[in-house]
Amino acid sequence: MSWKRYLFVSMSVILSAGLLFGCAADEEPEEEPTEENGETGEENGEG
């Protein structure tokens, strides 16, 4: 294969790996509402 094909394949692999690991970042768990941040719903008569 020519050097251009090696370059194309290498760049494709790097791009694919970057998308795979960059877009698959750890998901942050949603925090439970606490009284400290005022989002319990009790203030709105929901609980």
TAFENUR-V545146 format. One record per helix or strand of 2 or more residues. SS is the DSSP state (@ for helix, = for strand). FROM is the first residue (numbers start at 1). LEN is the number of residues. Records with the same first field share a line. If there is no record, write none. Layout:
SS = FROM-LEN / FROM-LEN
//
This chain:
@ = 3-21 / 42-3
//
